[in-house]
Amino acid sequence: MLRFPDIYTRLHAVTKASTLGVAGVLIGAFIFLYFEYGIISGKLILGIIFILITAPVSGHMISRAAHQSGVKLWKHSVRDELKRDQEENKA
């Protein structure tokens, strides 16, 4: 993660890895309980849904806060759509 050039690409990679990793473990636990003991765990289902919804949203909000506080993009970034959208909304 340290080799990515800016906070935005690092955050994207970390958010994706943590979301899929935790969701995968919870799905594995759900499948194990279902096939081994015949238990359908509502808590695991809620945990899976919670992680799949909140982790990407939190990553988005952290990157948006970084952008608004003036953290620069990588010098080879092609475009800054958030800046463009903010300028269009001001006009």
Helices and strands as residue ranges (DSSP letters): H 7-37, H 42-68, H 81-90
